[in-house]
């Protein structure tokens, strides 16, 4: 996991590199991504305007902390509701896995396409609502600030059905509502849930969900 950073202090690119131990080449590609985001933010709302001054902590580190939680053998990741590319595009730039980004907003897809082109990120873009995309086998599902866990698992189910032994791992970045969302989800889903405090600080938590199956059926 990335090292936690001091709360309240804005994170610089150098601080991000120290926290994550990424190479200089990877940092340079992430910097291109960050610069493009700031440029496009003036025209379209990619992220909350108040988060721009602390972009490297609030978005890049928050996304990068998922990287070591992806199993080494995992080859394909799908990121639901990628938005401005967090966490999916960051993860693509940090590793050599096949990353699929699903986003319904045409302007954000245009941004992701340009960011992927400039950084040579190994991503596959899918423009449309999650439930309208033809599912495919994946090893990992990621999502950040998208929907309650119950809804996310509903989106995940078609991908689980195609994955070997339904062994897909979900990595969901959540905030203060995480426990209530888990309680609600467990009424409909059985799963193993591991909670990891966010390296980016605040009330953030990473939920690692495995062994997922609906409550009215036994796991495969």
C-alpha positions in Angstrom: 0.0 0.0 0.0 1.2 3.6 -0.6 2.5 5.3 2.5 0.0 7.5 4.3 0.7 11.2 4.0 0.4 14.0 6.6 -3.2 15.2 6.9 -3.9 18.7 5.8 -0.7 19.1 3.7 -1.1 19.3 0.0 0.6 16.6 -1.9 3.1 17.4 -4.7 4.1 15.2 -7.6 7.3 14.4 -5.8 5.4 13.6 -2.7 3.2 11.3 -4.7 6.2 9.5 -6.1 7.7 9.1 -2.6 4.4 7.7 -1.3 3.8 5.2 -4.2 7.4 4.5 -5.4 6.4 4.9 -9.1 9.2 5.3 -11.6 10.2 8.7 -13.1 8.7 7.6 -16.4 5.4 6.8 -14.8 5.3 10.0 -12.9 6.0 11.9 -16.1 3.0 10.3 -17.7 0.8 11.0 -14.7 2.0 14.6 -14.9 0.8 14.9 -18.5 -2.5 13.5 -17.4 -2.8 16.0 -14.5 -1.9 18.9 -16.7 -4.5 17.9 -19.2 -7.1 17.6 -16.5 -6.5 21.1 -15.2 -6.7 22.4 -18.8 -10.0 20.7 -19.6 -11.4 21.5 -16.1 -11.8 25.1 -17.3 -14.3 24.0 -19.9 -16.1 21.0 -18.3 -16.5 19.9 -14.7 -14.3 16.8 -14.5 -13.7 16.9 -10.8 -14.8 19.1 -7.9 -13.2 22.5 -8.4 -12.2 22.7 -4.7 -10.1 19.5 -5.1 -7.9 20.9 -7.9 -5.3 22.5 -5.5 -4.7 19.1 -3.9 -5.2 17.0 -7.1 -2.3 14.6 -6.3 -3.7 13.6 -3.0 -7.5 13.8 -3.6 -7.5 12.0 -6.9 -4.1 10.5 -7.9 -3.0 9.0 -4.5 -6.6 8.0 -3.8 -6.6 6.0 -7.0 -3.1 4.7 -6.8 -3.6 3.0 -3.5 -5.7 0.3 -5.3 -2.7 -0.8 -7.4 -1.1 -3.1 -4.8 -4.6 -4.6 -4.0 -5.0 -6.0 -7.5 -3.9 -9.7 -7.4 -0.6 -10.3 -9.3 -2.3 -12.8 -11.6 -5.2 -10.5 -12.5 -5.0 -9.5 -16.2 -8.2 -7.6 -16.9 -9.8 -4.8 -14.8 -13.1 -2.9 -15.4 -13.6 0.5 -13.9 -17.3 1.5 -13.5 -18.2 5.1 -14.0 -14.6 6.3 -14.7 -15.4 10.0 -15.0 -12.1 11.8 -15.3 -10.3 8.5 -15.1 -10.1 7.8 -11.3 -9.1 5.2 -10.5 -9.0 3.4 -13.8 -6.7 5.6 -15.8 -4.2 6.0 -12.9 -4.1 2.2 -12.5 -3.5 1.7 -16.2 -0.5 4.0 -16.1 0.9 2.2 -13.1 0.8 -1.3 -14.5 0.6 -3.5 -17.5 -2.9 -4.9 -17.1 -5.8 -4.5 -19.6 -8.0 -1.8 -18.1 -11.5 -1.1 -19.3 -13.1 2.3 -18.6 -16.9 2.6 -18.7 -18.3 6.1 -18.8 -21.7 7.4 -20.0 -20.8 11.1 -20.4 -19.6 11.9 -23.9 -17.5 14.9 -22.8 -15.7 12.8 -20.2 -15.1 10.0 -22.8 -13.6 12.6 -25.1 -11.3 13.7 -22.2 -10.3 10.1 -21.4 -9.6 9.4 -25.1 -7.2 12.4 -25.3 -5.6 11.5 -21.9 -5.0 7.9 -23.1 -3.6 9.1 -26.4 -1.1 11.5 -24.8 0.0 9.1 -22.1 -0.1 5.9 -24.2 -2.3 4.4 -21.4 -3.3 0.7 -22.1 -7.0 1.3 -21.8 -10.2 0.2 -23.6 -12.9 2.9 -23.5 -16.6 2.0 -23.4 -19.1 4.9 -23.9 -22.4 4.1 -22.4 -24.3 3.3 -19.2 -22.9 0.4 -17.3 -26.0 -1.8 -17.7 -26.0 -1.2 -21.4 -22.4 -2.4 -22.0 -22.1 -6.1 -23.0 -20.4 -7.8 -20.0 -17.1 -9.7 -20.4 -14.9 -11.8 -18.1 -12.8 -9.7 -15.7 -10.6 -10.3 -12.7 -11.2 -7.0 -10.8 -13.9 -4.4 -10.7 -13.2 -0.9 -9.4 -15.5 2.0 -8.7 -15.1 5.4 -7.0 -17.8 7.7 -5.8 -20.3 6.2 -8.2 -23.2 4.4 -6.4 -24.2 2.6 -3.2 -22.7 -0.9 -2.8 -26.0 -2.7 -3.5 -26.2 -1.0 -6.9 -22.5 -1.6 -7.7 -22.9 -5.3 -7.0 -25.9 -5.4 -9.3 -23.7 -3.9 -12.0 -21.0 -6.5 -11.2 -23.2 -9.6 -11.3 -23.1 -10.1 -15.1 -19.3 -9.8 -15.1 -19.1 -12.3 -12.2 -21.2 -14.8 -14.1 -18.6 -14.8 -16.9 -15.5 -14.9 -14.7 -13.8 -18.1 -13.8 -15.3 -19.5 -10.5 -16.9 -16.1 -9.9 -13.5 -15.2 -8.3 -13.7 -11.6 -9.3 -12.4 -9.1 -6.7 -14.2 -5.7 -6.2 -12.2 -2.7 -5.0 -14.6 0.1 -4.0 -13.4 3.5 -2.8 -15.9 4.7 -0.2 -16.4 7.4 2.4 -18.3 7.8 5.7 -21.4 5.9 4.5 -19.4 2.7 3.8 -20.6 0.7 6.9 -24.3 1.6 6.3 -23.9 0.7 2.6 -22.4 -2.7 3.6 -25.2 -3.4 6.0 -27.8 -2.6 3.3 -25.9 -4.7 0.7 -25.6 -7.7 3.0 -29.4 -8.0 2.9 -29.2 -9.0 -0.7 -25.6 -10.3 -1.1 -23.2 -12.6 0.6 -19.6 -11.7 0.5 -16.3 -11.4 2.3 -15.5 -7.8 3.1 -12.2 -6.4 4.1 -11.8 -2.7 5.1 -8.6 -0.8 4.5 -8.2 2.8 5.6 -7.4 5.2 2.8 -3.8 6.3 2.4 -5.2 9.7 1.1 -6.5 10.5 4.6 -9.9 11.7 5.7 -12.8 9.3 6.2 -12.0 7.3 3.1 -11.9 3.5 3.1 -11.2 0.8 0.5 -13.6 -2.0 0.5 -12.2 -5.3 -0.8 -15.1 -7.6 -1.6 -14.7 -11.3 -2.6 -16.8 -14.4 -2.7 -19.8 -12.4 -3.9 -23.1 -14.1 -4.6 -26.7 -13.2 -4.1 -28.2 -14.1 -0.7 -30.7 -16.5 -2.3 -28.1 -18.8 -3.9 -24.9 -20.6 -2.8 -21.5 -19.6 -4.1 -20.1 -21.4 -7.1 
